[in-house]
């Protein structure tokens, strides 16, 4: 291709200038060679002064037909110009982090966002120490702009600290009975938690109780929208609060799980559901059939899933409203064996089955109460009374975890079949 004239001459000589071979050669030149010679290669010139965010947009625009580029890819390219392989560095750190089951789903974008949070936090602290006016303080953030503004020097300075923060986060979550990545209400809140613990360290007992902040964010679903902004605000407010200064963080102030929400939540993989399941495990919930704490069963990879307490088949026969029997209040984490024992039977029937297999009535009552279920409501197959009492108990569990006290209006809503419905 790049020495065609010489090649053509050699070809012609080899075939002794045979007209048939030369005609084939002419066709080859027209249909193949000329296409390459006249092919227009698009070129985009990027001036050295362009900000990284602008360069990022250019790469995304021209790359739309291939794999989407994320800010980790672009940070990798930026650091590569300084002879540093961000991807190789992440691979080593990823191997270390994923030794913890709860950190199995930490992505490279989560990790680099966490580094950006820690780096911008320290930049702000340095500005405060230098006497910079409040309105001129640098922002603490983890959006793509902050990630792309991250210098290699800052990355190398804080990367180890971030890994330790993630490990401390895993330690904290384990204590909260969030033992696997599937149990996490929000991945972005893990980013914030790791960043906070990276700068504060694992707190002492008197301070650890303040990490009710975690439950405020997850139970009240505050990380569902504008999550990067929420993480940035928490990164500014929570470390000060944990160290005994500042006001109550906005996430703690704003946290409020409305009573209706318990009846409206039907997503088994949503943040509120995962948070309440974790609180039930932390509260000592015991599997109906196995008779073991769910937290211990979870450790050995036995599948624990969400199951109806009043079975769907039974509720349909009784004409119970679908929205009510599918609400979070009628769901609880149980093993596959427990679900098989429950089947589609009335609660009073499956309780008799379990007790006939060797579980005493007293022990069965203890197991049910560990799920915040009043035993007599199940033995009487009283769905409305069950729903009302369990909703109240769940609300109390959540409020205690968040450091709140109000449960007003719950009983009325829980016992009213015609209360307002909405998707959640």
C-alpha angles and dihedrals in degrees: 000000000000095000099036098141092059091043092051091051092051092047092051093049092047092055091040091240093296106185092223092053091045090052089053089049092051090051091049090052093050098044102035115014097045092051090058094043093053099036111129113224111203114229128191114196114211115200116225092240096060115118116246092245090060091049088049091056091050092053091048093050095051092041099055094110093054135044114323114254117226129196091264089060091050093046087051090055092047093051092044089065085065093049094256123127107214092181093055090047091050091049090061093046092045091056090054095046095047092061082085114073093214090057096050094109098046105130129205089251091055090050097049090045088054091051089051090051092052094044094049090045091057091045089055092047090051090050091050090051089051091056097250112170113256094245090055098049115122116254123254106225147139104206122126092269092058092044092051091047090054110117122220089239092056092045092053091044096054106026095091090046090054093051089053088048091055091049091050088049090054089051092051094046092049088057089052090053092250094132106156135044089246089062094059113111093204132012091202091054088056087056090053093044092050092048092049093049090045090064099031102035124219103319129234120252094268091053099036091071088065089067084087076106086084093058091045090058096045104035092046091044092232093151094058096093132023085013096162090054091048091050091049093050092048090050089058098042109031100059091053091048094047089053091054101262140096130034129301107290115257091241090059092044094049097043111115126145104204115224093238090057092071090060094040099050109098102150107109092197098044126115097252093050093047091047094051091046089054091049090052090053090047089049089057103260111186126209113252097227105024095045090216130120110268090227090061094045088050091056092063095050095250105155114257115187140171114272136178116253091202098040120239094237091053093046092051091052090051092050093241114166113263094227091056100047091044093051122113090253091067093047129082136166112263140156124261089252091057091050090052091051091049095048111153095317128128111264092247089055098049091046088057089050092052093046091048088058092061108281110127119229090244092052091046090054090052091051093050093048089052085065090046091252119143103228097214092059089060095043089053093043086232103160098178094049090046092050093049097047096043092047089054092047093048091048090052090049092052094045092051090050090051094043092246131129109194121108096154119158095011099116093051093050095042093052096044112090092190097054118133116286132207137159116263 
